[in-house]
């Protein structure tokens, strides 16, 4: 692997060298997340302003085992619920949304493996996650007529494959130990591939220059004729035709990120009004927090934030049972379809509300 903007003290080693103390439940993950989020918040604005990538912060996440929140208990993980996942994401985002965004693809990795992987792959990749591996994604590609079109190719090569292509907007890739990406196989089937970040031919380019969330390392990923083993490939013949919970789960994580942003902005506004802002002479009050216009503004910000929180909570009420039903095979056919449809709609409503809240409260 080649990459830029990697800390000198890593010396090319995997980022997951910190000792892992695995949380034993979703609740323990939330306690640890709250502690870390407070720590992350202290330098969040500096990291974003100076574009300091959160390598150390990711090591802290590994050290507390938060990366394993969705690994099932049968594989030795905390077995955190969909609600736990949303809450942990919201908490981390409130501390630093760069970190939550950079971690977000990984937070979906365990569910991707449980949904599409073979039993052997489930065991293998869940063990990797428990050991401290961060598995971030590389899905998006430039060009093509439609969003989501894939040009990256996975070509048969003896008893394995060769991976060739280029992705962009590879969120969190520079902090990862593995990259999971989409590719087209020889027969036209879409496959999910898991590429170790030290694999020869993988090039992670630090070229993300977006205006916002500057520290997410959402740069370009290049696959240069990479050798892939069959155990690292998950063919998805029904990817575009069979409904799953995966899209809704991904959007619930983004809704949680936006909700955390709104919460942090609200707290900052209240703190600033109470400790730094001064009233206008003609306001008739001695403290800015007693100005009726300030009270009204903070009130509206509070309403927007609470709306986002409530809609996120409602969404996971629908999403949690849908995810469990599909993963456990307890529901099928039209009944499963209805669960998935209703959960998708609920998550979409939450995402719209959270995005609106994060923008309005941050204005």
C-alpha positions in Angstrom: 0.0 0.0 0.0 1.1 3.5 -0.7 -0.5 6.6 0.9 0.3 10.2 1.8 -0.2 12.2 5.0 0.4 9.1 7.2 1.9 9.8 10.6 5.7 9.3 10.8 5.4 7.2 13.9 3.4 4.5 12.2 6.4 3.5 10.1 4.1 1.8 7.5 2.5 -0.5 10.1 -1.2 -1.2 10.4 -3.1 1.5 12.3 -4.5 -1.2 14.6 -1.5 -1.7 16.8 -3.2 -0.5 20.0 -4.3 -3.1 22.5 -8.0 -3.7 22.4 -10.2 -3.8 25.5 -13.5 -5.0 24.1 -16.7 -3.7 25.4 -19.0 -6.5 26.5 -22.3 -5.0 25.5 -23.9 -2.2 23.6 -24.4 -0.3 26.8 -20.7 -0.4 27.6 -19.9 0.9 24.1 -22.1 3.9 24.8 -20.4 4.7 28.1 -17.0 4.5 26.5 -18.2 6.6 23.5 -19.5 9.3 25.8 -16.1 9.5 27.5 -14.2 9.6 24.2 -16.6 12.1 22.6 -15.9 14.6 25.4 -12.2 14.1 24.8 -12.6 14.4 21.0 -14.5 17.7 21.4 -11.6 19.5 23.0 -9.7 19.6 19.7 -12.4 19.0 17.1 -12.4 22.5 15.7 -8.6 22.6 15.5 -8.5 19.2 13.7 -11.0 20.4 11.1 -9.3 23.9 10.7 -5.8 22.4 10.3 -7.0 19.2 8.6 -5.3 16.9 11.2 -6.4 13.4 10.4 -7.7 11.6 13.5 -5.2 8.7 13.7 -4.8 8.9 17.4 -8.5 9.2 18.0 -9.1 6.0 15.9 -6.6 4.2 18.1 -8.6 5.2 21.1 -11.8 3.9 19.5 -10.0 0.6 18.9 -8.6 0.5 22.4 -12.1 0.6 23.8 -13.5 -1.8 21.3 -16.1 0.5 19.9 -15.4 -0.7 16.4 -17.0 -4.0 17.3 -20.3 -2.7 18.5 -22.4 -4.6 15.9 -20.4 -7.9 16.0 -22.8 -10.5 17.3 -22.3 -12.2 20.6 -22.0 -15.6 19.0 -18.7 -14.3 17.4 -17.5 -12.8 20.7 -18.7 -9.3 20.1 -20.8 -6.9 22.2 -23.9 -7.7 20.1 -25.0 -4.0 20.2 -28.4 -3.2 18.8 -29.3 -1.0 15.9 -30.4 1.6 18.5 -27.0 1.3 20.2 -25.3 1.9 16.9 -27.3 5.0 16.2 -26.8 6.3 19.7 -23.0 5.7 19.7 -22.7 7.4 16.3 -24.7 10.4 17.6 -22.6 10.7 20.7 -19.3 10.5 18.8 -20.6 13.0 16.2 -21.5 15.5 19.0 -17.9 15.3 20.0 -16.4 15.5 16.5 -18.4 14.8 13.4 -15.2 14.3 11.4 -14.5 11.2 13.4 -18.1 9.9 13.3 -18.1 10.4 9.5 -14.7 8.8 9.0 -15.9 5.8 11.1 -19.3 5.5 9.5 -18.4 3.1 6.7 -16.8 0.7 9.2 -19.8 0.8 11.5 -21.8 -0.9 8.6 -19.1 -3.5 7.9 -20.2 -6.1 10.4 -23.8 -6.0 9.1 -22.6 -6.3 5.5 -20.6 -9.4 6.4 -23.5 -10.9 8.3 -25.9 -10.1 5.5 -23.8 -11.2 2.5 -20.9 -13.3 3.8 -20.6 -17.1 4.1 -20.4 -18.6 7.6 -16.6 -18.8 7.2 -16.4 -15.2 6.1 -18.6 -14.0 8.9 -16.4 -15.7 11.4 -13.2 -14.4 9.8 -14.2 -10.7 9.4 -16.0 -10.5 12.8 -12.7 -11.8 14.3 -10.8 -9.1 12.4 -13.1 -6.4 13.7 -12.9 -7.7 17.3 -9.1 -7.7 17.0 -9.2 -4.0 16.3 -9.5 -3.8 12.5 -11.3 -0.8 11.0 -12.9 -1.8 7.6 -13.8 1.4 5.7 -15.3 1.5 2.2 -14.5 2.5 -1.3 -17.8 2.5 -3.3 -18.2 5.7 -5.2 -16.7 6.1 -8.7 -16.5 9.1 -11.1 -18.2 9.0 -14.5 -21.1 6.8 -15.6 -24.6 7.9 -16.6 -26.1 7.0 -13.2 -25.1 7.3 -9.5 -23.7 4.0 -8.3 -22.4 2.7 -11.6 -19.3 0.5 -11.2 -16.4 0.3 -13.5 -13.9 -1.5 -11.1 -13.3 -5.0 -12.3 -12.7 -8.3 -10.5 -11.2 -10.7 -13.0 -10.7 -14.4 -12.5 -7.0 -15.3 -12.0 -6.3 -19.0 -11.3 -7.8 -19.9 -8.0 -8.4 -16.2 -7.1 -9.0 -12.9 -8.7 -7.4 -9.6 -9.8 -8.9 -6.3 -8.8 -8.4 -3.3 -11.1 -10.1 0.1 -10.8 -10.4 3.5 -9.1 -12.7 4.9 -6.4 -13.1 8.3 -5.0 -14.7 9.7 -1.8 -13.3 6.7 0.2 -14.3 8.0 3.6 -11.9 7.0 6.4 -9.6 4.9 4.2 -6.4 6.3 5.6 -7.4 5.3 9.1 -8.4 1.8 8.0 -6.9 -1.7 8.2 -9.0 -3.1 5.4 -11.1 -1.5 2.5 -14.3 -3.1 1.4 -15.3 -2.1 -2.1 -17.7 -3.0 -5.0 -16.5 -4.5 -8.3 -18.0 -6.2 -11.3 -17.0 -9.9 -11.9 -16.5 -11.5 -15.3 -20.2 -12.7 -15.4 -21.5 -9.2 -14.6 -22.3 -9.9 -11.0 -21.5 -7.3 -8.4 -19.1 -8.4 -5.7 -18.0 -7.0 -2.4 -14.3 -7.3 -1.9 -12.2 -6.9 1.3 -8.7 -5.6 0.6 -6.1 -5.5 3.4 -4.5 -2.0 3.5 -1.0 -3.5 3.3 -1.8 -5.5 0.1 0.5 -4.8 -2.8 -1.1 -2.7 -5.5 -3.4 -0.7 -3.2 -2.9 3.0 -3.4 -4.7 5.3 -0.9 -4.4 8.9 -2.0 -4.9 11.7 0.4 -6.5 14.2 -2.0 -9.8 15.0 -0.2 -10.2 18.8 -0.3 -13.9 19.3 0.5 -15.0 22.5 2.3 -16.6 20.6 5.2 -15.4 17.7 7.3 -11.9 18.2 6.2 -10.5 15.5 8.4 -12.4 12.5 7.1 -9.7 11.3 4.7 -12.3 10.8 2.0 -9.8 10.6 -0.8 -9.1 8.4 -3.9 -8.5 4.6 -3.8 -6.7 2.9 -6.6 -6.6 -0.9 -7.1 -3.6 -1.7 -9.3 -4.1 -5.3 -10.4 -4.4 -6.5 -6.8 -4.4 -10.2 -6.1 -7.6 -11.2 -4.3 -8.3 -14.6 -2.6 -11.8 -16.2 -2.9 -12.2 -15.9 0.9 -12.0 -12.1 0.4 -14.8 -11.9 -2.2 -18.5 -11.9 -1.6 -20.5 -12.2 -4.9 -23.9 -10.4 -4.6 -26.0 -11.7 -7.5 -29.2 -10.2 -6.0 -27.5 -6.8 -5.0 -29.7 -4.6 -7.2 -32.9 -6.6 -7.2 -33.4 -7.9 -3.7 -34.4 -5.4 -0.9 -32.3 -5.4 2.2 -31.9 -3.3 5.3 -28.4 -2.1 4.4 -29.3 1.2 2.7 -31.6 2.1 5.6 -29.0 1.2 8.1 -26.4 3.4 6.3 -28.8 6.3 6.3 -29.6 5.9 10.0 -25.9 6.3 10.7 -25.9 9.5 8.6 -29.0 10.8 10.4 -27.3 10.1 13.7 -24.2 12.1 12.6 -26.4 15.1 11.6 -28.3 14.9 14.9 -25.0 15.0 16.9 -24.0 18.0 14.9 -27.2 19.8 15.8 -26.8 18.9 19.5 -23.2 20.2 19.6 -24.2 23.5 17.8 -27.0 24.0 20.3 -24.8 23.4 23.3 -22.2 25.9 21.8 -24.9 28.5 21.3 -26.2 28.2 24.8 -22.7 28.4 26.2 -21.7 31.4 24.1 -24.9 33.3 25.0 -24.4 32.6 28.7 -20.7 33.3 29.0 -19.4 35.5 26.2 -22.2 37.4 24.5 -23.2 40.9 25.7 -26.6 42.5 25.4 -27.3 45.6 23.2 -27.8 48.8 25.3 -31.4 49.2 24.0 -32.3 45.6 24.8 -33.4 46.5 28.3 -31.7 43.5 29.9 -28.4 43.0 31.8 -27.7 39.6 30.4 -27.8 38.4 26.8 -29.6 35.2 27.8 -32.5 37.4 29.0 -33.0 39.1 25.6 -36.3 37.8 24.3 -34.9 37.5 20.8 -32.1 35.3 22.1 -34.5 33.2 24.0 -36.7 32.8 20.9 -33.7 31.8 18.8 -32.4 29.3 21.3 -35.9 28.0 21.7 -36.2 27.3 17.9 -32.8 25.7 17.9 -33.8 23.4 20.7 -37.0 22.4 18.9 -35.1 21.5 15.7 -32.6 19.5 17.7 -35.3 17.6 19.7 -37.2 16.9 16.5 -34.1 15.3 15.0 -33.5 13.2 18.2 -37.1 12.1 18.2 -37.2 11.1 14.6 -34.0 9.2 14.9 -35.4 7.3 17.8 -38.6 6.5 15.9 -36.6 5.4 12.9 -34.6 2.8 14.8 -37.9 1.5 16.3 -38.7 0.5 12.8 -35.2 -0.4 11.6 -34.1 -2.6 14.5 -36.8 -5.3 14.0 -36.3 -5.2 10.2 -32.5 -5.8 10.5 -33.0 -8.6 13.1 -35.7 -10.3 11.0 -33.5 -10.3 7.8 -30.3 -11.4 9.5 -32.0 -14.1 11.6 -34.3 -15.3 8.9 -37.3 -15.1 11.2 -39.5 -13.4 8.6 -39.6 -13.8 4.9 -41.7 -12.9 1.8 -44.2 -10.1 1.9 -43.9 -9.7 5.6 -40.2 -9.0 5.5 -40.7 -6.8 2.5 -43.2 -4.7 4.5 -40.8 -4.4 7.4 -38.0 -3.3 5.2 -40.2 -0.7 3.3 -41.6 0.8 6.5 -38.1 1.0 8.1 -36.7 2.6 5.0 -39.4 5.3 5.0 -38.9 6.0 8.7 -35.2 6.4 8.2 -35.7 8.7 5.3 -38.0 10.9 7.4 -35.4 10.9 10.2 -32.6 11.8 7.8 -34.5 14.7 6.3 -35.3 16.0 9.8 -31.7 15.6 11.0 -30.1 17.2 8.0 -32.5 20.2 8.3 -31.8 20.5 12.0 -28.0 20.3 11.6 -28.1 23.1 9.0 -30.6 25.4 10.8 -29.0 25.0 14.3 -25.6 25.7 12.9 -26.5 28.8 11.0 
